[in-house]
Amino acid sequence: MPAAATPAVATDEPFRIAIVMPSSKDDIAWSQSMYSALVAVQTEMGGESALEIAVSENMFQVADAAAAIRGYAADDNDLVIAHGTQYGDSMFEVAIDFPETSFA
């Protein structure tokens, strides 16, 4: 029998998502689709008081993106999204140091 899911714990703090993108959040393509989806979720959850979104755009240099990913994790974001396969190795390296943070 599968284990029961742990219920979410109510908190006064907003859920915090940080995203690192290779292009701008209004690129009419890859990054904009993700950013727009996050904004839609934010709206559905009740706005910025429920969900904070931090964005790093135009992260063409993987080393710069890795630093941003690490910074967001160190800043206690609940979820850090590395929006591009070029960031995969960096994300996995950072994730080891932040077991309480979720990464995608």
N, CA, C and O of each residue as an XYZ file, in Angstrom:
416
protein
N       0.841     -1.178      0.000
C       0.000      0.000      0.000
C       0.887      1.242      0.000
O       1.816      1.322      0.804
N       0.629      2.207     -0.874
C       1.457      3.412     -0.928
C       1.293      4.253      0.329
O       0.241      4.249      0.967
N       2.347      4.969      0.669
C       2.301      5.853      1.824
C       1.401      7.040      1.532
O       1.320      7.518      0.401
N       0.731      7.501      2.567
C      -0.147      8.667      2.425
C       0.698      9.923      2.256
O       1.777     10.044      2.837
N       0.203     10.835      1.470
C       0.895     12.102      1.264
C       0.847     12.922      2.539
O      -0.151     12.914      3.260
N       1.924     13.624      2.809
C       1.971     14.504      3.963
C       1.187     15.762      3.641
O       1.436     16.392      2.613
N       0.239     16.147      4.500
C      -0.537     17.360      4.208
C       0.343     18.602      4.280
O       1.310     18.657      5.041
N      -0.008     19.584      3.484
C       0.725     20.847      3.488
C       0.520     21.548      4.822
O      -0.557     21.475      5.415
N       1.551     22.218      5.284
C       1.483     22.953      6.534
C       1.173     24.410      6.214
O       1.846     25.031      5.393
N       0.159     24.943      6.863
C      -0.204     26.344      6.642
C       0.883     27.244      7.231
O       1.416     26.972      8.307
N       1.195     28.300      6.519
C       2.204     29.242      6.972
C       1.801     30.640      6.548
O       1.048     30.820      5.591
N       2.307     31.621      7.267
C       2.042     33.017      6.902
C       3.004     33.510      5.831
O       2.800     34.573      5.245
N       4.040     32.743      5.582
C       5.044     33.116      4.590
C       4.606     32.682      3.201
O       4.026     31.608      3.044
N       4.874     33.502      2.189
C       4.545     33.090      0.817
C       5.484     31.979      0.353
O       6.610     31.866      0.838
N       5.024     31.177     -0.570
C       5.878     30.206     -1.240
C       6.763     31.019     -2.169
O       6.290     31.941     -2.834
N       8.037     30.683     -2.217
C       8.987     31.479     -2.997
C       9.591     30.637     -4.113
O      10.202     29.597     -3.869
N       9.405     31.110     -5.339
C       9.974     30.451     -6.517
C      10.956     31.406     -7.175
O      10.667     32.586     -7.371
N      12.126     30.869     -7.512
C      13.111     31.630     -8.274
C      13.360     30.889     -9.574
O      13.428     29.660     -9.597
N      13.494     31.637    -10.649
C      13.723     31.020    -11.949
C      14.902     31.698    -12.646
O      15.030     32.923    -12.650
N      15.750     30.867    -13.230
C      16.893     31.327    -14.009
C      16.602     30.981    -15.462
O      16.376     29.817    -15.793
N      16.607     32.000    -16.339
C      16.212     31.815    -17.731
C      17.319     32.235    -18.695
O      18.072     33.167    -18.412
N      17.418     31.551    -19.827
C      18.448     31.904    -20.807
C      18.115     33.154    -21.619
O      19.003     33.755    -22.224
N      16.858     33.544    -21.635
C      16.450     34.720    -22.400
C      15.554     35.584    -21.520
O      15.456     35.351    -20.315
N      14.905     36.576    -22.111
C      14.075     37.483    -21.316
C      12.699     36.882    -21.059
O      12.236     36.009    -21.794
N      12.060     37.364    -20.007
C      10.739     36.850    -19.644
C       9.649     37.290    -20.620
O       8.500     36.863    -20.508
N      10.010     38.139    -21.571
C       9.057     38.556    -22.598
C       9.593     38.260    -23.999
O       9.417     39.055    -24.922
N      10.252     37.102    -24.146
C      10.883     36.722    -25.418
C       9.914     36.146    -26.452
O      10.328     35.785    -27.553
N       8.631     36.058    -26.105
C       7.588     35.501    -26.975
C       7.917     34.055    -27.337
O       7.610     33.595    -28.437
N       8.539     33.351    -26.410
C       8.910     31.958    -26.665
C       9.122     31.219    -25.349
O       8.302     31.296    -24.434
N      10.243     30.501    -25.276
C      10.599     29.574    -24.201
C      10.472     30.192    -22.803
O       9.746     29.664    -21.960
N      11.152     31.275    -22.558
C      11.155     31.864    -21.223
C       9.826     32.527    -20.883
O       9.354     32.430    -19.750
N       9.225     33.197    -21.850
C       7.957     33.864    -21.582
C       6.871     32.863    -21.227
O       6.033     33.142    -20.368
N       6.869     31.712    -21.867
C       5.832     30.715    -21.558
C       5.947     30.254    -20.108
O       4.931     30.087    -19.433
N       7.165     30.046    -19.624
C       7.347     29.642    -18.226
C       6.982     30.771    -17.274
O       6.284     30.553    -16.284
N       7.451     31.971    -17.571
C       7.147     33.104    -16.704
C       5.640     33.364    -16.650
O       5.090     33.599    -15.574
N       4.985     33.323    -17.784
C       3.528     33.541    -17.817
C       2.792     32.479    -17.009
O       1.809     32.781    -16.332
N       3.262     31.245    -17.080
C       2.645     30.170    -16.295
C       2.816     30.425    -14.808
O       1.879     30.222    -14.036
N       3.993     30.866    -14.395
C       4.215     31.165    -12.982
C       3.331     32.316    -12.508
O       2.791     32.274    -11.403
N       3.188     33.332    -13.336
C       2.319     34.459    -12.980
C       0.862     33.998    -12.864
O       0.134     34.459    -11.985
N       0.439     33.095    -13.744
C      -0.926     32.562    -13.671
C      -1.135     31.785    -12.366
O      -2.183     31.904    -11.732
N      -0.146     30.999    -11.972
C      -0.232     30.264    -10.700
C      -0.266     31.251     -9.537
O      -1.032     31.076     -8.590
N       0.565     32.285     -9.614
C       0.587     33.306     -8.572
C      -0.792     33.952     -8.416
O      -1.280     34.137     -7.301
N      -1.400     34.285     -9.531
C      -2.734     34.892     -9.513
C      -3.754     33.933     -8.906
O      -4.576     34.329     -8.079
N      -3.695     32.684     -9.320
C      -4.631     31.682     -8.802
C      -4.454     31.472     -7.299
O      -5.425     31.206     -6.590
N      -3.228     31.589     -6.816
C      -2.957     31.390     -5.388
C      -3.341     32.596     -4.537
O      -3.422     32.492     -3.313
N      -3.579     33.743     -5.179
C      -3.978     34.916     -4.418
C      -3.005     36.078     -4.493
O      -3.142     37.038     -3.735
N      -2.032     36.018     -5.379
C      -1.122     37.139     -5.581
C       0.217     36.972     -4.894
O       0.576     35.887     -4.436
N       0.953     38.084     -4.833
C       2.312     38.070     -4.303
C       2.386     37.693     -2.837
O       3.418     37.199     -2.380
N       1.329     37.913     -2.099
C       1.351     37.537     -0.684
C       1.334     36.027     -0.504
O       1.687     35.529      0.565
N       0.932     35.297     -1.526
C       0.902     33.836     -1.468
C       2.068     33.202     -2.214
O       2.552     32.139     -1.827
N       2.523     33.855     -3.286
C       3.604     33.309     -4.111
C       4.499     34.431     -4.600
O       4.057     35.319     -5.329
N       5.759     34.387     -4.198
C       6.748     35.343     -4.681
C       7.531     34.702     -5.820
O       7.878     33.523     -5.761
N       7.802     35.484     -6.850
C       8.574     35.008     -8.000
C       9.785     35.915     -8.177
O       9.650     37.131     -8.318
N      10.968     35.309     -8.168
C      12.202     36.033     -8.465
C      12.718     35.518     -9.804
O      12.654     34.320    -10.080
N      13.228     36.424    -10.632
C      13.626     36.062    -11.992
C      15.034     36.567    -12.308
O      15.377     37.716    -12.030
N      15.830     35.691    -12.888
C      17.103     36.086    -13.494
C      16.977     35.809    -14.978
O      16.830     34.660    -15.395
N      17.033     36.873    -15.779
C      16.869     36.766    -17.225
C      18.218     36.837    -17.936
O      19.220     37.272    -17.369
N      18.214     36.399    -19.191
C      19.369     36.520    -20.081
C      20.641     35.910    -19.487
O      21.728     36.479    -19.582
N      20.477     34.751    -18.879
C      21.603     34.062    -18.253
C      22.273     33.162    -19.287
O      22.182     31.937    -19.214
N      22.945     33.788    -20.249
C      23.588     33.055    -21.340
C      24.821     32.295    -20.859
O      25.116     31.206    -21.351
N      25.528     32.863    -19.911
C      26.735     32.236    -19.387
C      26.352     31.251    -18.279
O      25.761     31.639    -17.272
N      26.688     30.000    -18.470
C      26.315     28.960    -17.509
C      26.915     29.242    -16.135
O      26.267     28.985    -15.121
N      28.123     29.758    -16.081
C      28.740     30.067    -14.782
C      27.936     31.135    -14.036
O      27.769     31.049    -12.819
N      27.443     32.130    -14.755
C      26.604     33.163    -14.129
C      25.284     32.570    -13.651
O      24.798     32.911    -12.572
N      24.710     31.687    -14.452
C      23.465     31.025    -14.064
C      23.682     30.174    -12.823
O      22.838     30.160    -11.927
N      24.804     29.465    -12.759
C      25.109     28.632    -11.591
C      25.196     29.482    -10.331
O      24.709     29.082     -9.274
N      25.809     30.645    -10.440
C      25.895     31.549     -9.298
C      24.501     32.028     -8.881
O      24.215     32.141     -7.689
N      23.650     32.306     -9.845
C      22.279     32.736     -9.541
C      21.494     31.605     -8.881
O      20.763     31.839     -7.919
N      21.638     30.394     -9.384
C      20.953     29.234     -8.805
C      21.381     29.066     -7.346
O      20.541     28.894     -6.462
N      22.683     29.117     -7.105
C      23.200     28.985     -5.745
C      22.694     30.127     -4.857
O      22.311     29.902     -3.709
N      22.694     31.328     -5.384
C      22.217     32.472     -4.612
C      20.752     32.345     -4.225
O      20.372     32.649     -3.095
N      19.940     31.899     -5.160
C      18.513     31.719     -4.848
C      18.308     30.634     -3.800
O      17.456     30.771     -2.922
N      19.082     29.562     -3.885
C      18.967     28.498     -2.883
C      19.416     29.012     -1.514
O      18.770     28.735     -0.503
N      20.503     29.748     -1.483
C      21.008     30.302     -0.227
C      20.038     31.316      0.370
O      20.022     31.525      1.583
N      19.235     31.940     -0.478
C      18.256     32.939     -0.041
C      16.944     32.286      0.404
O      15.935     32.965      0.598
N      16.973     30.968      0.562
C      15.821     30.209      1.086
C      14.580     30.227      0.198
O      13.458     30.218      0.705
N      14.768     30.253     -1.113
C      13.618     30.049     -1.986
C      13.157     28.608     -1.828
O      13.974     27.711     -1.616
N      11.863     28.384     -1.929
C      11.318     27.035     -1.778
C      11.586     26.181     -3.008
O      11.819     24.977     -2.895
N      11.552     26.798     -4.172
C      11.752     26.118     -5.439
C      12.637     26.976     -6.323
O      12.371     28.163     -6.513
N      13.696     26.371     -6.867
C      14.569     27.061     -7.813
C      14.448     26.317     -9.140
O      14.722     25.120     -9.227
N      14.030     27.053    -10.171
C      13.858     26.466    -11.498
C      15.007     26.923    -12.387
O      15.208     28.119    -12.597
N      15.760     25.953    -12.906
C      16.812     26.222    -13.877
C      16.204     25.909    -15.239
O      16.167     24.752    -15.658
N      15.730     26.939    -15.923
C      14.900     26.783    -17.125
C      15.750     26.633    -18.380
O      15.785     27.512    -19.240
N      16.439     25.484    -18.459
C      17.248     25.180    -19.628
C      18.154     23.999    -19.317
O      18.720     23.919    -18.227
N      18.292     23.094    -20.259
C      19.120     21.910    -20.018
C      20.589     22.279    -19.838
O      21.342     21.514    -19.234
N      21.007     23.420    -20.343
C      22.386     23.838    -20.178
C      22.739     24.083    -18.713
O      23.918     24.146    -18.365
N      21.739     24.219    -17.858
C      21.956     24.472    -16.437
C      21.917     23.195    -15.588
O      22.112     23.252    -14.374
N      21.671     22.065    -16.212
C      21.472     20.819    -15.474
C      22.604     20.453    -14.539
O      22.363     20.197    -13.359
N      23.835     20.420    -15.033
C      24.964     20.041    -14.182
C      25.105     21.002    -12.999
O      25.341     20.574    -11.869
N      24.960     22.285    -13.265
C      25.067     23.286    -12.198
C      23.989     23.081    -11.148
O      24.250     23.159     -9.947
N      22.783     22.819    -11.611
C      21.676     22.632    -10.683
C      21.925     21.432     -9.774
O      21.702     21.513     -8.566
N      22.385     20.320    -10.347
C      22.634     19.133     -9.543
C      23.756     19.368     -8.542
O      23.690     18.862     -7.422
N      24.772     20.117     -8.913
C      25.859     20.432     -7.989
C      25.368     21.286     -6.824
O      25.741     21.045     -5.676
N      24.548     22.265     -7.110
C      24.021     23.141     -6.063
C      23.036     22.391     -5.172
O      23.037     22.572     -3.955
N      22.208     21.562     -5.766
C      21.160     20.860     -5.010
C      21.731     20.028     -3.868
O      21.090     19.889     -2.826
N      22.913     19.479     -4.049
C      23.535     18.675     -2.992
C      23.724     19.494     -1.719
O      23.598     18.970     -0.612
N      24.026     20.776     -1.878
C      24.293     21.641     -0.728
C      23.031     22.198     -0.079
O      23.101     22.790      0.998
N      21.883     22.015     -0.718
C      20.627     22.595     -0.218
C      19.519     21.553     -0.230
O      18.606     21.642     -1.052
N      19.577     20.566      0.662
C      18.603     19.481      0.641
C      17.167     19.899      0.977
O      16.226     19.162      0.681
N      16.992     21.053      1.581
C      15.647     21.515      1.940
C      14.980     22.310      0.822
O      13.800     22.648      0.913
N      15.735     22.605     -0.230
C      15.223     23.361     -1.367
C      14.864     22.402     -2.490
O      15.579     21.427     -2.720
N      13.780     22.662     -3.184
C      13.406     21.877     -4.352
C      13.972     22.538     -5.594
O      14.013     23.764     -5.698
N      14.410     21.708     -6.540
C      14.983     22.194     -7.788
C      14.285     21.542     -8.968
O      13.884     20.380     -8.898
N      14.142     22.292    -10.053
C      13.530     21.743    -11.271
C      14.255     22.308    -12.464
O      13.915     21.987    -13.602
